Amino acid sequence: MLNEHASRKARLSRGFTIIEILVVVAVLGIFLTLALSAYQDYREPKMADVPAMPAAPPPKFSKVKVFFATDRNRTSDPSPAGMFGSGRGAIAYGACEVSIPRDHRMGVLEAPFSLLGLSLPEDQEKHVVLLKTDVYNEATYFAQLAQLIGRAPAKSALIFVHGYNVTFEDAARRTAQMTYDLGFEGAPVFYSWPSQGNEIGYPKDEENIRWSEANMRRFLDDFLKRTDARNIYLIAHSMGNRGAVSALGAIFSDKPEYRQRFREIILTAPDIDAEIFVRDIAPKIVGSNTAITLYASSADKALILSKRFHGYPRLGDAGARPIIIPGIETIDATTVDTSFLKHSYYAETQSVLSDMFYLIRQGLRAKERFALETVNTPDGQEYWKFKK
């Protein structure tokens, strides 16, 4: 007994061995590590426990940029819609930004409800709205256009010439809507001449489109000189066809090499004397290197009224049978429009827009487009109409 007590006392007097010290240090290290981890979990919650910041909701509209040239007068109104009036002016250049709502329907130019000249506020999430109008100097304008066309897959451009009873704002919105609906990948441009923007302004519109012909020719000539556009699609509507075909006829006569740069000339509901067009205008614009499509309708009330006013049939009035001209593909669109005047079917009817989509995007001729059927006349001519 005395010997065991003496032995323990001897070991205690020698202290701990190295192995025992290392074991103690290791155990203490493990405890410290666990304690530190628990402390950090307490002070800093895991990322999964931290509520994420809500993501910004996607925009409910798209923005379409369209270029313009106009010989309307410049007003003192700085608003995008009121910057240009209905009077005559020097040619001005610039670009507009237009909103297209996410739930936009093809062929619809969404706008607020209006009655007797009063309308509800515009909402870019619901309506096609002219958001911004920027005016450029001539050099900046053509430099930006040339740059955009140079980046386009086929160096393409879409030029729209509006018709009667159209404001600058109307033209910008319509151009953006067609650009969006057609999925056009080149440079969209519109030329806005000084239409009065109301129905009673028809006589004055006739004088102004005649006045604008020289300016329109100058613009198209500059466009061809200062851009490298190789596939130009020109769409003219109603009375705007008068200025467009006059300008084209003069340019093709003076510089026939420009013909091949126009991939398609589309004449929609043209308010032109049919006999004058056949005799004087068609020979200047029809050619082997020029593809031309004419959309006409026998239900176009605006052109029926124009015929009564002038006393002679209009090119865009199909009547009993549409005008057939060698070198022009005539499409009878009588059956497809549902609007009151049946005059804006070119951009408001899904069938016509779809047909133009295959014409512009795929280059299909009338006989190749599935929505059309051939009509053979007793005298051996042919035109096309929309299938019912």
HUQUIMO-V706047 format. One record per backbone hydrogen bond with DSSP energy under -0.5 kcal/mol. CO is the residue of the C=O (numbers start at 1). NH is the residue of the N-H. If there is no record, write none. Layout:
co=CO nh=NH
co=CO nh=NH
This chain:
co=1 nh=5
co=2 nh=6
co=3 nh=7
co=4 nh=8
co=5 nh=9
co=6 nh=10
co=7 nh=11
co=8 nh=12
co=9 nh=13
co=10 nh=14
co=11 nh=14
co=11 nh=15
co=12 nh=15
co=17 nh=21
co=18 nh=22
co=19 nh=23
co=20 nh=24
co=21 nh=25
co=22 nh=26
co=23 nh=27
co=24 nh=28
co=25 nh=29
co=26 nh=30
co=27 nh=31
co=28 nh=32
co=29 nh=33
co=30 nh=34
co=31 nh=35
co=32 nh=36
co=33 nh=37
co=34 nh=38
co=35 nh=39
co=36 nh=40
co=37 nh=41
co=38 nh=42
co=39 nh=43
co=40 nh=44
co=43 nh=45
co=46 nh=49
co=46 nh=50
co=47 nh=50
co=49 nh=51
co=60 nh=102
co=62 nh=100
co=64 nh=66
co=64 nh=98
co=66 nh=96
co=67 nh=190
co=68 nh=94
co=69 nh=192
co=70 nh=92
co=71 nh=89
co=73 nh=85
co=76 nh=78
co=79 nh=83
co=83 nh=75
co=87 nh=73
co=92 nh=70
co=93 nh=136
co=94 nh=68
co=95 nh=134
co=96 nh=66
co=97 nh=131
co=97 nh=132
co=98 nh=64
co=99 nh=129
co=100 nh=62
co=101 nh=104
co=105 nh=108
co=108 nh=110
co=110 nh=128
co=113 nh=120
co=115 nh=118
co=118 nh=115
co=123 nh=126
co=123 nh=127
co=127 nh=129
co=129 nh=99
co=129 nh=131
co=132 nh=97
co=134 nh=95
co=136 nh=93
co=137 nh=141
co=138 nh=142
co=139 nh=143
co=140 nh=144
co=141 nh=145
co=142 nh=146
co=143 nh=147
co=144 nh=148
co=145 nh=149
co=146 nh=150
co=147 nh=151
co=148 nh=152
co=152 nh=155
co=155 nh=230
co=155 nh=231
co=156 nh=187
co=157 nh=159
co=157 nh=233
co=158 nh=160
co=158 nh=189
co=159 nh=235
co=160 nh=162
co=160 nh=191
co=161 nh=237
co=167 nh=171
co=168 nh=172
co=169 nh=173
co=170 nh=174
co=171 nh=175
co=172 nh=176
co=173 nh=177
co=174 nh=178
co=175 nh=179
co=176 nh=180
co=177 nh=181
co=178 nh=182
co=179 nh=183
co=179 nh=184
co=180 nh=183
co=186 nh=188
co=187 nh=158
co=188 nh=67
co=189 nh=160
co=190 nh=69
co=190 nh=192
co=191 nh=162
co=191 nh=193
co=192 nh=71
co=193 nh=195
co=198 nh=201
co=199 nh=202
co=201 nh=205
co=202 nh=206
co=203 nh=207
co=204 nh=208
co=205 nh=209
co=206 nh=210
co=207 nh=211
co=208 nh=212
co=209 nh=213
co=210 nh=213
co=212 nh=216
co=213 nh=217
co=214 nh=218
co=215 nh=219
co=216 nh=220
co=217 nh=221
co=218 nh=222
co=219 nh=223
co=220 nh=224
co=221 nh=225
co=222 nh=226
co=223 nh=227
co=231 nh=157
co=232 nh=234
co=232 nh=263
co=232 nh=264
co=233 nh=159
co=233 nh=235
co=234 nh=236
co=234 nh=266
co=235 nh=161
co=236 nh=268
co=237 nh=240
co=238 nh=241
co=238 nh=271
co=239 nh=242
co=239 nh=243
co=240 nh=244
co=241 nh=245
co=242 nh=246
co=243 nh=247
co=244 nh=248
co=245 nh=249
co=246 nh=250
co=247 nh=251
co=248 nh=252
co=249 nh=253
co=250 nh=254
co=251 nh=255
co=255 nh=258
co=256 nh=259
co=258 nh=261
co=259 nh=262
co=261 nh=232
co=261 nh=263
co=262 nh=291
co=264 nh=234
co=264 nh=266
co=265 nh=267
co=265 nh=293
co=266 nh=236
co=266 nh=268
co=267 nh=269
co=267 nh=295
co=268 nh=238
co=270 nh=272
co=270 nh=316
co=272 nh=315
co=273 nh=277
co=274 nh=278
co=275 nh=279
co=276 nh=280
co=276 nh=281
co=277 nh=281
co=277 nh=282
co=281 nh=284
co=281 nh=285
co=282 nh=285
co=282 nh=286
co=287 nh=290
co=289 nh=291
co=290 nh=287
co=291 nh=265
co=292 nh=329
co=293 nh=267
co=294 nh=296
co=294 nh=331
co=295 nh=269
co=296 nh=333
co=297 nh=300
co=297 nh=318
co=299 nh=301
co=300 nh=304
co=301 nh=305
co=302 nh=306
co=303 nh=307
co=304 nh=308
co=305 nh=309
co=306 nh=310
co=307 nh=311
co=313 nh=274
co=314 nh=317
co=316 nh=297
co=316 nh=318
co=318 nh=321
co=323 nh=325
co=325 nh=328
co=327 nh=292
co=328 nh=330
co=329 nh=294
co=330 nh=384
co=331 nh=296
co=331 nh=333
co=332 nh=386
co=333 nh=336
co=333 nh=337
co=341 nh=301
co=341 nh=302
co=344 nh=347
co=344 nh=348
co=345 nh=349
co=348 nh=350
co=349 nh=353
co=350 nh=354
co=351 nh=355
co=352 nh=356
co=353 nh=357
co=354 nh=358
co=355 nh=359
co=356 nh=360
co=357 nh=361
co=357 nh=362
co=358 nh=362
co=358 nh=364
co=365 nh=368
co=365 nh=369
co=366 nh=369
co=369 nh=372
co=371 nh=387
co=373 nh=385
co=375 nh=383
co=377 nh=380
co=381 nh=377
co=383 nh=375
co=384 nh=332
co=385 nh=373
